[in-house]
């Protein structure tokens, strides 16, 4: 027995369990946080980089074949949808770590399996309807409405589910006269009440894809197969024919105007919402991706050039080569493969994802050159920049 007494000082702490440790704040110093969706063939991850340093602060594993990456209005959450080539179409909610006066570590807040064929936003912004977030389960013909607070890790996710006319590819435009719901397959624009319940009118629009709303005039614009449908006060005002053999699939918000574009076009189409005209703006190359901040347009071309254009007339201001020519790409709804853009106008910078190189290019827009490449590996596609 006496021989074992010397062991007691070693065993006694184990009997009592682990000792306490001081709690330390898990805070990060950053001006902004950039998120990149890395879409490899068999896995997806979300890489978070703190700016301006560019260091990686987190790598979050996601279901394979991510499709869309959008931010909620507050910037506290990201929504990531999965491609539509599987019956397990998870919707992943990521808490960005943005808090009042600090940044924390980003984490996956929720993984939702409540629909199929997710359509959650345009560009880097989540859809909203009124003061709530909006998501479409397109293969089920259902709209989900929910407050942003329901995305918090501790909150229950109980969205309001609204049955839509039929399964389709949807977009919405909020106007004074109600809410317009677009249906790509049916080739229609439907005017509903604000709550998406009561139908008030229908307008033909074959292959509808691309919409815009101009608040000063109250006019809504919808890109159809051969023209742009203009609605005002719930009535058809005009149809503007395309001035060239290229159709519009989406719009960039300019300075009092809109710029229509689509994959593979060689022009932007400047839409004047007051004069109701479409004017071609030649790009001198093939369009791959575009973004806008209200004052500038950022256009990435297939040959690897990034163009900076002013957002009133579309005049070219700067042109920077960010990459060798991109390989042949044909993105479908099975997952994202295209490069993306994330402007940071307050710092005069823009970020470009280069999927074929595993890099992000940081571009100094004033000097017109790439200042560095951030290596994230894999195949980075969609980008979202979250500011304080």
Secondary structure, DSSP 8 states (H G I E B T S, - for coil): -GGGGGGHHHHHHHHH-----------B--SEEEEEEEE-SS-EEEEEEEETTTEEEEEEEE-SSEEEEEE-TTSSEEEEEE-SSSS---EEEEE--EETTEE---EEEEEE-S-SSEE-EETTEE-EETTEEEEEETTTTEEEEE-GGGGSTTS----EEEE-SSS--EEEEEETTEEEEEETTTTEEEEE-TTS-SEEEEEE-TT---EEEETTTTEEEEE-SSEEEEEETTEEEEEEE-SSS---SEEEE-SSSEEEE-TT-SEEEEEETTTTEEEEEE-SS-EEEEEE-SSEEEEEETTSEEEEEETTT--EEEEEE-SS--------TT---S--EEEEGGGTEEEEEETTTTEEEEEETTTTEEEEEEE--S-EEEEEEEE-
